[in-house]
């Protein structure tokens, strides 16, 4: 891993206006993610993990500097941000609702290429789709099939292929294994690790599953009610937790 951060945020906050006053979903969070590194965001539901991820990608409003390769992207226009979108991707939690049932496997994986690399010929798009499917362990001969024809694990592989085809440098993984059974979870974790090693991608791994986090992540940030209560290397957080909340999470997961 490089010492130079690929992506950095400084005192990032996310607020939502609701009846009764603003909700502070994320408060003043700072983090660095280096190339080839996996940083985990852990905490209970409602702790602010997903809001932080969406704020980093500017998919919801946030306040605070966001730097990609040392340059701020929080204060540039949507048009200026567009060329960077292919480098900054997200895989969502539910492989059943995140794939359009009306699109074939080929069209789902090709969608980003047609948006971000419109100079490619149809033949070049097909070849990139084929390569992406092979990388995630899916048969390229299945391109005419539709999402309902695939299992949950296969659908999550499709979600990864849809991202991987763009060759991103940074991917947010929002609970990517929570809808899968344990044996399939292990396969997806192995795949994520292999893709990262091959392409030197950086992951922000959002999860409440501490066993999965321990097997994949280099460092861990523990969130509670929008705040960071503990952060450090995975080894330190799992074996020498300092915050009572972290200790409670580990005890509940029987990892303490």
N, C-alpha and C positions, 0 to 999 in steps of 0.2 A: 504494500500500500504506500502511496505517495504521502509525504508530509503536507503537501499543498491541498487544502480542501477543494473538493469538486463543487460542493454546495455548502453555503453558510447562511444561517439566519441569526439576527441580532435583536434581542428583545422583541420578538414577534408576539403580537396579540391578535386575538379574534374575538369580536363582540357581536352579539345578535340582539336586535331590537325586538322585544316581545311586549305584549300587554303587561303593564306593571313595571316596566323599566328594562334596561339592557342586561343581558346575560353575558358574563365574561367567560367565554368558553376556553380561551387560552390566554395566559397572562405572562408576558415578558419572558419568552423562552428563547434561549440561545443554544445553537448547536452547530457542529461542523461534521460533514460527511466527506470522507476521502475516497479517492478512486479505488474500487475493489473492496470497499468496506460495507458491512451490513450493520446498521444501527437499528436497534429495536425500540419501539415505543410501546410500553406496557402499562396496564392499568385497567380498572374495571370499566364497564360500560358507562358512558357519560363523563369520562375523565378528561376528554378533550383531544384524544389521539387522532381521530379522523378529521376533526376540525383543523388541527395543526397541519396534517398532511394536505388537505385541500387548500389551506391558506398558502402553504409553500408553493403549490403549483398555480396559485392565483385563480383557482376555480371558485373560491369565495373571497370576500374582502378581508384583508388583514392589514395590520399596521406594523411597520418595522422593516429594516433592510433585509432583502433576500439577494444573495450574491451567487451567481453561477459562473464558475471559472474566474472569480475575482471581480466580476462586473455586476452591478445592481440590475435586477430585473423587476423589482417591485415598483419602480417609478417610470417604466417605459410603457408605450401604448400597446393595445391589443395587437395592432398590426406589426409593431416591432417585435412583439413576443412570438408571433406566429412561426417564424423560422426556427425558434428554439424548442417548439412544442414536441418535435419528433425526438429530441434528446431527453425530455422530461415526461415520463409516462407513468400510468397508474394501472394496477390490476385490482379489480374490486372483489369484494368478499364472495358474492353469490354467483357462481357460474351458471345458474339457471336463469337469472333475471338480467344479467349483464350482456347476454348475446341476443341479437335480434333473431326471432324465430323465422323471419321472412327472408333472411339472407343465407345463402349457401356457405359452406366452410370456406371456399375460395374467396367469396366476396367479403366475408367477415375479416379475414386476414389481410386482404388487399386494400381494404377501405382506407387505412392510414397512408399507404403508399400513394394511392390515387389523390389524396389530399395534399401530402407533403412532398411527394416526388413525382409531380405530374409530367415530368419530362420523359419518364420511362415508357417504353413501348409495352403493349399488352403482353408480348412474349417475355420481356424482362420482368414484368410484374409477376407473371406465372412462375418464372424461375425463382424469384425471391420468395414467393409463397411456398413453393416446393421446399426450398432450403429451410425456411422457418418451421414448416411442419415436421421435417425430418429431425431438426434440432430438438424439438419438444417431444419426440417419440410418437408422432402420428403418421399414418400412412398417406403419402401424397396422392394416392389414388382415391382418397375419400373426399376430394374437393367439391364434388357435386352433392354431398350429403348436407343435411340440415341439423341444427342443434339438437332437436328432439331425438335424433338417432344416436346420440352419444351419452355415455355415463357422466356422472358428476366430475370424476377425475379427468376424463377426456375433455370435458368442457373447460375445465380450468387450464388444461394444456392448450386448448384453442385460445383462451384469453392470453396466455403467455406468448403464443405464436403471434397473435395480433400485435403485441407490444414488441416482441423480439425482431419482427420483420423490419422495423424502423431503425434497428441498431442503436437503441438509446444508451446514454451513459448513466442515467439516474432513473430508478423505478421505485415508486411507492407501491408496496404490497399491503393492501388493506384487508387483513384477516383472510389471506388467500387459501388457508387450509381448514377454516372453521366449519365449512359445510361438508367436509369429507370425512370418511371413516379413517381410523388410525393407520391402517395399512396403506391406504391411498395417500394420506398425509405424508408418510415417510417417503413415498415415491416422489411427490411434488417437491419436498424439501431437498432431496437428492438432485432433482432436476434443476432447482434454483441454484444450488451450489455449483453444479457443473456449468451452467450458463454463465454464472459470475466468473468462474475461473477462466473460462474460454474468452470472454469478452471484456473482462475487467469492469463490469458494471458495478454501480453502487446501489444499495437497497436501503430504503427506510421501511422497516418491517413492522407494521402495526398489528399487535396481537394481544390477546389476554391469555394465550396458551403458553405458559412458561416453559413447558417441556420442549415445544417446538423452537421457542426463542433460544433456549440454551444450546440446541443442536446446530443452530444456523448463524447466530449473531456474534459479532466481535465486541460490541458495546451495547449498553442498555440504558435507556432513560425511563424512569418510573414516573408516571403522571397520576395526580389525584386532584379532582375538581379544578382542572385548568392549570395547575402548577406542577413544576418538577419537584419531586420530593427526594429523588436520589438519581445519580447518574455515575457511570464508570464502566470499566471493562466488564465483560460478561462474567469473567472469573471472579472479580471483586464483588459484583452485585449478587451473584448466586452463592458464593461461599463466605462472604464477609459483609452481609447487608447491614447498613447503618440505621436506616429509617424504620421505625416501628411498622409503618404501612407496608414497606417492602417485606419485612419479616412476616407479616400477616399473609401477604400474597403467597410467599413461598411455602408457608405452613399449610395454607389451604390447598395448594397444589401438591403437597407432600414432597416438596423438593428441598425443604430446609434441612 
